[in-house]
């Protein structure tokens, strides 16, 4: 065993998009994938478990579709991911992972078929874990979408009666999935996203935004620059100090104008300036 300093090398993104029906998961995933591939959707594959919904977006470009129908076992998802990797896809979109959990032939149904006992999970959990490993260790950028639905909880009142109350929205997959991801974005019915998990530091604390091709470009910049990317957005870096010294919109505009070519070619610098603009406008805390 040898102790070493922590460093972040070049990486492949593991991005999750979750939303209720109509939240724009598929459309947003395609836009982000377009940014990740420099606009070339021919290098993108969608594993479509949503009854051909991916084909509704064929007008966006010549991306590839791999239809996946029931049974939605972990092994069939793994085979689909492997097929996309073998075809040389740079970005794989799994739309969605929810069926692997509660769909026909998914984990919940497999447990029921074994008898529905707690100990039956000893046979199913390793299969689900293999599915997670296929996502985490893929050589491609990987985007997963997941459905969200209303969750409920049982509340015992003072008189002893039990009532059912709404407990917010819950992702339809095994609890804890988002902790395996690099970024998890939650989308609302207006197609606006906020980060519930973000190891990149690009989106956490940022006001709700609409995912776009630019989002993919920003993520790609973070992935490709290894250790350098992390420093651009942190206190102590030259660019952080220059942006942080701007206390008015006018100063920010002047900084951008003087360095337009460099900023326009670097999404991380664009993000740094955007964050400072939001702080000046009172939309974000300076902390």
C-alpha positions as CSV (number, residue, x, y, z in Angstrom):
1,X,0.0,0.0,0.0
2,X,1.2,3.5,-0.8
3,X,-0.4,6.8,0.1
4,X,-0.5,9.5,-2.7
5,X,-1.9,12.9,-3.4
6,X,-5.5,12.8,-4.8
7,X,-5.6,13.9,-8.5
8,X,-8.3,13.9,-11.1
9,X,-7.3,12.5,-14.4
10,X,-9.2,12.7,-17.7
11,X,-12.6,11.1,-17.2
12,X,-15.8,9.9,-18.9
13,X,-18.9,11.5,-17.6
14,X,-21.6,9.5,-15.8
15,X,-24.7,11.8,-16.0
16,X,-28.2,11.2,-14.7
17,X,-31.3,13.0,-15.8
18,X,-34.5,12.4,-13.7
19,X,-37.9,13.9,-14.3
20,X,-41.6,13.1,-14.3
21,X,-43.3,12.3,-17.6
22,X,-42.9,15.3,-19.9
23,X,-39.9,16.7,-18.2
24,X,-37.7,16.6,-21.3
25,X,-35.3,13.8,-20.3
26,X,-34.8,12.3,-23.7
27,X,-34.6,15.7,-25.6
28,X,-32.1,17.1,-23.0
29,X,-30.0,13.9,-23.1
30,X,-29.6,14.2,-26.9
31,X,-28.7,17.9,-26.7
32,X,-26.0,17.2,-24.0
33,X,-24.7,14.3,-26.1
34,X,-24.4,16.6,-29.1
35,X,-22.2,18.9,-27.1
36,X,-20.1,15.9,-25.8
37,X,-19.4,14.8,-29.4
38,X,-18.8,18.3,-30.9
39,X,-22.1,18.2,-32.7
40,X,-21.7,14.7,-34.3
41,X,-24.7,12.7,-33.2
42,X,-23.6,9.7,-35.4
43,X,-21.3,8.9,-32.5
44,X,-24.3,8.7,-30.1
45,X,-26.4,5.6,-29.3
46,X,-29.7,5.6,-27.4
47,X,-30.8,2.4,-25.7
48,X,-34.6,3.0,-26.0
49,X,-36.8,1.2,-23.5
50,X,-39.6,3.7,-23.9
51,X,-41.5,2.2,-26.9
52,X,-39.7,4.1,-29.6
53,X,-39.7,7.5,-28.0
54,X,-36.2,8.2,-29.2
55,X,-37.3,8.1,-32.8
56,X,-39.6,11.1,-32.1
57,X,-36.4,13.2,-32.0
58,X,-34.9,11.9,-35.3
59,X,-35.0,15.4,-36.7
60,X,-32.3,16.4,-34.3
61,X,-29.6,14.4,-36.1
62,X,-28.4,11.0,-37.2
63,X,-28.0,9.3,-33.8
64,X,-28.3,5.6,-33.4
65,X,-31.1,3.7,-31.6
66,X,-31.0,0.3,-30.0
67,X,-34.6,-0.7,-29.1
68,X,-34.8,-2.7,-25.8
69,X,-38.0,-4.5,-25.0
70,X,-39.1,-6.7,-22.1
71,X,-37.9,-8.6,-20.3
72,X,-35.9,-5.7,-18.8
73,X,-33.4,-7.8,-16.8
74,X,-30.0,-6.4,-15.7
75,X,-28.3,-8.7,-18.2
76,X,-30.2,-7.4,-21.2
77,X,-29.3,-3.9,-20.3
78,X,-25.6,-4.9,-19.9
79,X,-25.8,-6.6,-23.4
80,X,-27.2,-3.5,-24.9
81,X,-24.5,-1.3,-23.4
82,X,-21.8,-3.7,-24.6
83,X,-23.3,-3.7,-28.1
84,X,-23.1,0.1,-28.2
85,X,-19.5,0.0,-27.0
86,X,-18.6,-2.6,-29.6
87,X,-20.0,-0.3,-32.3
88,X,-17.6,2.5,-31.2
89,X,-20.2,4.9,-29.7
90,X,-18.7,7.8,-27.8
91,X,-21.9,8.6,-25.9
92,X,-24.4,6.0,-24.8
93,X,-27.8,7.2,-23.5
94,X,-29.8,4.7,-21.5
95,X,-33.4,5.9,-21.8
96,X,-34.5,4.9,-19.2
97,X,-33.1,2.7,-16.4
98,X,-36.4,2.6,-14.5
99,X,-37.6,-0.6,-16.2
100,X,-34.5,-2.4,-15.0
101,X,-35.9,-1.9,-11.5
102,X,-39.7,-2.1,-11.8
103,X,-40.4,-3.0,-15.4
104,X,-41.5,-6.4,-16.8
105,X,-38.7,-8.8,-16.1
106,X,-36.9,-6.2,-14.0
107,X,-35.4,-6.6,-10.5
108,X,-38.6,-6.3,-8.5
109,X,-40.4,-8.8,-10.7
110,X,-37.4,-11.2,-10.5
111,X,-37.5,-11.1,-6.7
112,X,-41.3,-11.9,-6.8
113,X,-40.7,-14.8,-9.1
114,X,-38.2,-16.2,-6.7
115,X,-40.8,-16.1,-3.8
116,X,-40.7,-12.4,-2.8
117,X,-38.7,-13.1,0.4
118,X,-36.0,-10.8,1.8
119,X,-33.4,-13.5,1.3
120,X,-34.2,-13.6,-2.4
121,X,-32.4,-10.3,-2.8
122,X,-29.1,-12.2,-2.2
123,X,-29.6,-13.5,-5.7
124,X,-30.9,-10.4,-7.4
125,X,-28.6,-7.7,-5.8
126,X,-25.4,-9.0,-7.5
127,X,-27.2,-8.9,-10.9
128,X,-28.3,-5.3,-10.3
129,X,-24.8,-4.5,-9.2
130,X,-23.4,-5.9,-12.4
131,X,-25.7,-3.5,-14.3
132,X,-24.3,-0.6,-12.3
133,X,-20.7,-1.7,-12.9
134,X,-21.5,-1.8,-16.7
135,X,-22.5,1.9,-16.5
136,X,-19.6,3.0,-14.2
137,X,-16.9,1.3,-16.2
138,X,-18.0,1.9,-19.7
139,X,-15.3,3.4,-22.0
140,X,-18.0,5.8,-23.4
141,X,-19.6,8.9,-21.8
142,X,-22.8,7.5,-20.4
143,X,-26.1,9.4,-19.8
144,X,-29.0,7.7,-17.9
145,X,-32.5,8.9,-17.6
146,X,-34.9,7.8,-14.9
147,X,-38.5,8.4,-14.2
148,X,-39.7,10.3,-11.1
149,X,-43.1,9.6,-9.4
150,X,-45.0,10.7,-6.4
151,X,-43.9,9.0,-3.2
152,X,-46.1,8.4,-0.2
153,X,-45.5,7.7,3.5
154,X,-47.6,6.3,6.4
155,X,-48.1,8.8,9.2
156,X,-49.5,7.7,12.6
157,X,-51.6,10.4,14.2
158,X,-52.1,11.1,17.9
159,X,-55.4,9.3,18.0
160,X,-53.7,6.1,16.7
161,X,-55.1,6.4,13.2
162,X,-52.7,6.0,10.2
163,X,-53.0,8.3,7.2
164,X,-51.1,8.4,3.9
165,X,-49.3,11.7,3.0
166,X,-47.4,12.7,-0.1
167,X,-43.6,12.7,0.5
168,X,-42.2,14.3,-2.6
169,X,-41.0,12.8,-5.9
170,X,-38.9,9.7,-5.9
171,X,-36.7,8.2,-8.6
172,X,-37.9,4.9,-10.0
173,X,-34.8,2.9,-9.5
174,X,-33.0,1.3,-6.5
175,X,-32.4,3.9,-3.8
176,X,-28.9,5.4,-3.9
177,X,-28.4,5.2,-7.7
178,X,-27.6,8.9,-8.0
179,X,-24.6,8.5,-5.6
180,X,-22.9,6.4,-8.2
181,X,-23.0,9.2,-10.8
182,X,-20.7,12.2,-11.5
183,X,-23.6,14.5,-12.0
184,X,-27.3,14.1,-11.3
185,X,-29.7,16.7,-12.7
186,X,-33.4,16.8,-11.6
187,X,-35.7,18.4,-14.2
188,X,-39.1,19.9,-13.7
189,X,-42.1,20.1,-16.1
190,X,-40.7,23.4,-17.5
191,X,-37.6,21.4,-18.6
192,X,-35.4,23.3,-16.1
193,X,-32.7,21.4,-14.3
194,X,-31.0,21.7,-10.9
195,X,-28.1,19.5,-9.6
196,X,-28.8,17.2,-6.7
197,X,-25.3,15.7,-7.1
198,X,-22.3,17.2,-8.8
199,X,-18.7,16.1,-8.4
200,X,-17.6,18.5,-11.1
201,X,-18.6,21.7,-9.3
202,X,-20.0,23.0,-12.6
203,X,-23.7,23.0,-11.7
204,X,-24.2,22.7,-7.9
205,X,-25.6,25.9,-6.5
206,X,-26.3,27.3,-9.9
207,X,-29.8,28.6,-10.6
208,X,-32.2,26.3,-12.5
209,X,-31.2,26.1,-16.2
210,X,-32.3,24.5,-19.4
211,X,-29.9,21.8,-20.5
212,X,-28.5,22.5,-24.0
213,X,-25.6,21.5,-26.3
214,X,-23.5,24.1,-24.4
215,X,-24.1,22.0,-21.3
216,X,-22.4,19.0,-23.0
217,X,-19.5,21.2,-24.2
218,X,-19.0,22.4,-20.6
219,X,-19.0,18.8,-19.3
220,X,-16.6,17.7,-22.1
221,X,-14.2,20.5,-21.2
222,X,-14.2,19.3,-17.6
223,X,-13.6,15.7,-18.7
224,X,-10.8,16.4,-21.1
225,X,-8.7,18.8,-19.1
226,X,-8.0,16.5,-16.1
227,X,-6.6,18.3,-13.1
228,X,-6.4,21.7,-14.9
229,X,-10.2,22.0,-15.1
230,X,-10.7,21.8,-11.4
231,X,-8.3,24.7,-10.8
232,X,-10.0,27.1,-13.1
233,X,-13.1,27.4,-11.0
234,X,-11.5,27.4,-7.6
235,X,-10.2,30.2,-5.4
236,X,-6.5,30.7,-5.9
237,X,-6.4,30.4,-9.6
238,X,-5.4,33.4,-11.8
239,X,-8.8,33.5,-13.6
240,X,-10.8,33.1,-10.4
241,X,-9.0,36.1,-8.9
242,X,-9.6,38.2,-12.1
243,X,-13.3,37.3,-12.2
244,X,-13.7,37.7,-8.4
245,X,-12.3,41.2,-8.5
246,X,-15.2,42.3,-10.8
247,X,-17.8,43.9,-8.6
248,X,-20.1,45.3,-11.3
249,X,-21.6,44.1,-14.6
250,X,-19.6,46.7,-16.4
251,X,-16.3,45.3,-15.1
252,X,-17.3,41.8,-16.1
253,X,-18.1,42.9,-19.6
254,X,-14.7,44.7,-19.9
255,X,-13.0,41.5,-18.7
256,X,-14.8,39.5,-21.2
257,X,-14.2,41.9,-24.1
258,X,-10.4,42.0,-23.4
259,X,-10.3,38.2,-23.4
260,X,-13.1,37.3,-25.8
261,X,-11.2,34.7,-27.9
262,X,-10.0,32.8,-24.8
263,X,-13.4,32.9,-23.0
264,X,-15.4,31.9,-26.1
265,X,-13.2,28.8,-26.6
266,X,-13.4,27.7,-23.0
267,X,-16.8,26.8,-21.5
268,X,-15.3,26.6,-18.0
269,X,-14.3,30.3,-18.1
270,X,-17.8,31.0,-19.4
271,X,-19.2,29.2,-16.4
272,X,-16.9,31.1,-14.0
273,X,-18.0,34.5,-15.4
274,X,-21.7,33.4,-15.4
275,X,-21.5,32.4,-11.8
276,X,-19.9,35.8,-10.9
277,X,-22.6,37.6,-12.9
278,X,-25.3,35.8,-10.9
279,X,-23.6,36.7,-7.6
280,X,-23.5,40.4,-8.6
281,X,-27.2,40.1,-9.5
282,X,-27.9,38.6,-6.1
283,X,-29.0,35.2,-7.6
284,X,-26.2,33.3,-5.9
285,X,-24.4,33.5,-2.6
286,X,-20.8,34.6,-2.7
287,X,-20.0,31.8,-0.4
